[in-house]
Amino acid sequence: MREDGKITVFLLDDHEVVRRGVHELLASEPDIEVVGEAGTAA
């Protein structure tokens, strides 16, 4: 959590549709910021 109270999130999932959906869901929350995403951990 940052000093301004926002929660930062990095999304990691191998299914692009899932990542996209979760990203849209989280982006609609004013206190959450998606800072990046990836399809693999490699």
C-alpha positions in Angstrom: 0.0 0.0 0.0 1.3 3.5 -0.8 1.3 6.5 1.4 -1.8 7.9 -0.5 -3.7 4.7 0.6 -3.8 3.2 -2.9 -3.2 -0.5 -3.2 -0.9 -1.4 -6.1 -1.5 -4.7 -7.9 0.5 -6.7 -10.5 -1.6 -9.3 -12.4 -0.1 -12.6 -13.4 -2.2 -15.2 -15.2 -1.6 -17.3 -18.3 -5.1 -16.7 -19.6 -5.4 -13.3 -21.2 -9.2 -13.1 -20.9 -8.9 -13.7 -17.2 -6.2 -11.0 -16.8 -8.3 -8.5 -18.9 -11.4 -9.2 -16.8 -9.6 -8.8 -13.5 -7.8 -5.7 -14.7 -11.1 -4.1 -15.7 -12.7 -5.1 -12.4 -9.8 -3.7 -10.3 -9.4 -0.6 -12.4 -13.0 0.4 -11.5 -12.0 0.7 -7.9 -10.7 4.1 -6.9 -8.3 2.8 -4.3 -6.6 0.2 -6.5 -4.0 0.7 -9.2 -2.9 -2.0 -11.6 0.7 -1.4 -12.2 1.4 -4.2 -14.7 0.5 -7.6 -15.9 2.2 -10.7 -17.4 1.2 -14.0 -18.9 4.1 -16.0 -17.4 6.4 -15.7 -14.5 9.4 -16.3 -16.6 
